[in-house]
Amino acid sequence: MANQLSGDALQLRSIIKQDGTLELSLATTPIPQPKEDEVLVRVEASPINPSDLGLLFGAADPKTMRASGSANRPIVTASVPDKLMRGMAARVDKSMPVGNEGAGIVVAAGADASAQALMGRTIGMIGGAMYSQYRCVPAKQVLVLPDGTTPAEGASCFVNPMTALAMVETMRLEGHSALVHTAAASNLGQMLQKVCLEDDVPLVNIVRKPEQVELLRGMGASHVCNSSEPTFMKDLTDALVATGATLAFDAIGGGKLAGQILTCMEAAASATGAAYSPYGSMTHKQVYIYGGLDRSPIVLTRSFGMAWGVRGWLLFPFLQRIGPEATKKLQDRVAAEIKTTFASSYTREVSLAEALTLEAISVYGKQATGEKYLINPNKGLGR
């Protein structure tokens, strides 16, 4: 027999209007009713990931943000520059729910046995609209968290853990033997470092602050290069010689870093005995761009031969590539290690309303290492 819960709930929405105004607000929506094979989850934790900020803010200029409304029903507005509105055309005048992933308690379920079996369980989920008090999802798509795991501990059980594992799997599938990772002191970067230590995969970490170097070294990292140091290019080349890494995942996206990595990979190939050729070494060097912390153009100064590539990389197309069986194995590993390898830490837990204060936005909007926010959509709402 199906279980149901009636009433209304809050959901965070983002809309870009025809006149170029971004508006963030809390909408009242009916609590969704689970279909036969679905569960209804009371969402108690959902992280604010960099991938969420693109939908949340669009191309709005953060300097133009203004707050209005009330403490319980805040409204934030900002302006999208005219020159960037073309890129927003597909979402103009569409009120869009936000939040890629989250965790919570199953409070109602459809009649199917697979759904009923999840009643009362703490689960992780992905699929958008997680900055909501309640979310319906197919029972077969949830990640059942181990007993004793809180929603906060399981909130980031998909995007970062699966990305870290998928990076290592990409390396193996494409015939590489070591990795380079930028913005490496992030939550994701720390997870990748742990995975590489467990799986005996050589990893070169690139960061930009001394304290980030110390953080990763304290976790056991052998190779950490600070891009702010004058010796960065030499340090990176030395690390690439030591590891043989020819595959990089770049979260920065813009500027010179991708080109610098390729240049150092070519220098490392030459230093390890590659035969001279006017076309450079025959070793293929690959940089995958998977983030956009720097929105400026990618600058490549051609000094790395002809055997190279720079292209985009996303988690979900990769999971489609490897298929459901291989994906399930990765998810099972995440669930088993959710409190160790894939543990996440947060600067602050906020309610839906608190997430729409200018103070909070000024912190999590920077996407700075060590300043990750967690939204609890039911915080202070008594449900």
N, C-alpha and C positions, 0 to 999 in steps of 0.2 A: 504494500500500500504506500502511495506517495505521501511525503510530508510536505507541508507548505507553511509559509510565514507571510502574513499580510501586512500592509501598511506602506509608508513612504520612507525613503532614505535619501541621503545626500551623496552627490557625485561631483567631483571637480571637473569643470569644463573649460575648454579653450576655444575661442573663436576669433578669426581675423575677418573684419568687416570690409565691405567694398571700399570704404573711404580710407582704408589702411590702418584702422584701429584694432589693436589686439585687446581682447577683454578676457580676463580670467575671473571665474565666479564659481559659486556652489549652486548646483541645480537640485531641485527636489524631483525625484523620480520614483515610480512605484517599485517596491521590492520585487525583483524578478522571480518568476515561478519556474522551478526546475522541470525540464522535460523528463521523459521516462528514463533516459540514460545520463541525466545530469545531476549535479549536486549544487546546493546553494551554500555559499561560503560567507561567513561573517569575516570580512577582511580586517585583520588586526595589525598588519605590518606590510608596508610596500616601500621599497627604496626609491630614492630619486637618483636615477642613473643618468650619465651623460646622454644616453640614447633617448631618455624621456624629455630632456630639455628642448630638443628640436621640435617636438610636437607641442610642448607646453608654451614656448615663447615664439616659435616660428622665427621669422627674420626681424623681429621687433628690436628697436634700439633700446638697450637697457637704461640708457641715460634719460629716457623719456617716461619711465614708469611712474605712475601716480596711483595712490590708494584712495578708495572711497568706500561707501557702504557702511556696514556696522562691524563690530568685533566678531559677531557670530556669522554674519553673511558679508564678508569682505568682497570687494571688487577691485581688481588691479587692471589698469589700462596702460597701454604704451603705443607708440607709433612705429609703423613699418615704413622705412624709406621708400619713396616712389620707385626708385630703380630696382628694388628687390621684390616688388609686388608681383611681378610676372612669375617668379618662382613659387609664389604662394597661391597661384590661380586655382589649383585643384581643391583647395580647402576654404576658399573665400565664402563667407556667410554660412559655414557649416560648424555647428557647435559640436566639438569633439571631446570625448572622454580621454583621460590621460592615465598613464601608469602601465608599464609593460608587464611587471611581475609582482607577486606578493604571496602572502601566506595568511592562513586563518583557520577557523574551525568550521567544519561542516555542520550546518544547523537544520538543513532540510535536504531531502533527496527524492528523486524520481522512483518509480515502482521497480525499475530493473534491479536485479540482485547486486550487480556491480556497484550501483549507486547506493543502495541501502547499506551495503557493507562498510561504507565510509562514514556513516552517521557518527558524529562526535569526534572524528579523527582530526588531527592537525595536519594540514596538507599545504604544499607549495603549488603554485600555478603560474601560468603565463598566458597571455592572450589579449592584453590591453584592458583599459578601463578599470585598473586596479585601485585608483584613487577614488574608491567608492566604498560605502559601508557594506554593501553586499554584492556578490558576483556569482552568476551561474556559469559553470564550466562542465564540459563532458567528463564523466567519471574516469574514462580511460586516459585522459590527458593530465591528470593531477599527479603530483609526486607525494606519496604518503611518507611523512617524516617519521623517524624513529620515535618510539615512546620517550617522553621526557623532553622532547624538543619544543621550544616555544615558537610562536609565530615570528617573533623578532629574529630568532636564530635561523629560521628557515626562509625569511623574506627574500634573500638574494640567492636562491637555490638554482636559478636557471641562467640568467644572462652572464654573470661573471664566471661561475664555475664551468658552465658548458663551453664558454668561449676559451677559457684556459685549456681545457681538455681538447677542444677542437683545434687549437693552434698546434698542439703536440701531434694530433692525428694528421693534420695537414702536412706537417714536416715528414712524417713517416710515409704517407701516401705519395708524396712528390719526390722522395728519394734524397732528402736532406738528412743531416745527422746532428744538427745543433740549431739553436735559435738566437735571434736578437729581438729584444723588446724595448720599446720606448715608453716614456711616462711610467717607468717600471715600479715606482713606489706606490702606485695606486692600489686599491683593494684587489683589482684584477691582477695587477703585477705581482702582488704578494702571493696570491693563489698560484700563479704560474710558477713562481720561484719554488714554492712547496712541491708542486707537481713534478717539476723537473728534478728536484732533489730525490723524490721518491722513485722516479722512473729512470734515474741516471742519465738525464738528457743535459748536455752542456748548454748553458744559457748565459748570454751577454745582456746585462741590464744597462739601460741608458736613462739617467736622471739628470736633474739640473741644479740640485742643492746638496751641500755637504751632509746635512742631516738625513737626506734620503739615501745617500751612500751608506751611512752608518746603520740606518734601519735595515737595509737589505743585507749588509755584511753580518749584522746581528742574527739574521735568519739563516745564515750559512752560505750566502751567495759568494761565489768565487770571482766573478767578473762584474764589476759595477763601474761604469764610466760616467763622469760628470761632464755634460756638454757645455757647462759654463767655464770649465778650466781651459787655460791656454794649451795644455797638452792633450786635449780631447782626441784629436785625430790620431795621434801616436798611440794613446791609451787604447782607443778602439781597435786600431790595426793590430796591436799586440794581443788583445783579447780574441780577435778573430783568427789570428795565427794559432793561438793556443787551443781554440775550440773547433776550428774549421767551419764555423757557421756561415751559411750562404743563404739563409732565409730570415727575413725580418718582418715583424708585425709592428706597424707604426700607428700609434694613437694620436700623434700630433697632426699629421695630415698636410700642413702647409709649411712654407719656408724651405730651408736648405737641408734639413736633417736627412730626408730620404736619399738625396744625392750624396751627402757625406757618407752615409752607410755604404752605398754602392761603391764609392771611391775607396773606402777602407777595405771592403771585401776584395776589390781588384788588387789593392796593394798587398793584402794578405796572400792572395793566390800567387802573386809574383814572388813574394818572400818565401813561399814554400816550394819553389822549384818549377813553376809553370813555364813552359817554353815560350820564348818571345814570339809575338806576332803583331803586325801593325794593327790588327783588329782586337787586340787584347787577349786575355786568357779565354779558354774555351769553357771554363767553369761558369755555369749559369748562376746568376745572382738575382734574387727575387726579393722585392719589398712589397708587402701587402699593406695598403692603407685601410685601417678599420675604424678610425676615429677622426674627429675634426676639431681638436683643441685649438688649432691655428687655422683660421679660415682663409688665410692669404694663399696666393698661388704656390704650387709646388715648383721649386727651383732646382733644376738639374744642370749641373756644370759637367759636361761630358768628359769624364776622365776615367771611365771604367769599361772601356772596350765595347763590344757589341752583344755579348751574351748576358743580357740583363732584362729585367721586367719590373714595372711598377703598375699596380692595378688595385682596384678596390676588393675588399673581402668582407663578407657578412656571415654571421653565424648560421642563420636559418637556411640559406642556400647550401651551405656545407652539410648541414644535417640531412637535407633532402638528398644530397649526393651520396652519403654513406648509408642511408636507408634506416627504417624503424628499428631493426634488430640491433644494429651498432649503436644507434642513438640511445636505446634502452640500456645498454651496457654502461654508457657514460652516465646516464641518469642514476643508475643503481650505485655507481661509485660515489656520485655526489651525495646521495642520501646517506650512505654508509659513513662518509667523512665530513658531514655537515658541521660538526663541532670542532673539527681539527683542520684538515687541509683547506676546507672551503668555508671556514668561519669568517664572518664579516663583522666589522666594527663600525659604529656610527657616532657622529658628534652629538646628535640630538634627535629625540623623538618628538614629532610635532603632530598636531591634529590637522584636519583639512583646513580649518580656518587659519591656524597658525602658519600653515605652509604658504598662505597668500598674504603674509605681511611683508612689507618692503625690507624689514630687517632680515627675515629668513631668506628671502630671495637674493639679497646682496651676498649671502654666504654661499648657499648651495648653487647659485647661478654662476659662481666663479669656476666651478668644477675643479677646485683645488684639492690636492692630496691631503687626506686627513680631515676633510670637512664634509663628510657624507651625511646626508639627512635621511631619516626614516619617517614615513608618514604612517600614523595609526588612524585610519578613517573613523574608528569608533571611539577614539579618545575623547572623554568628557561628554559623550552623548547618551550614556546610560543604557545602551542596548547590549 
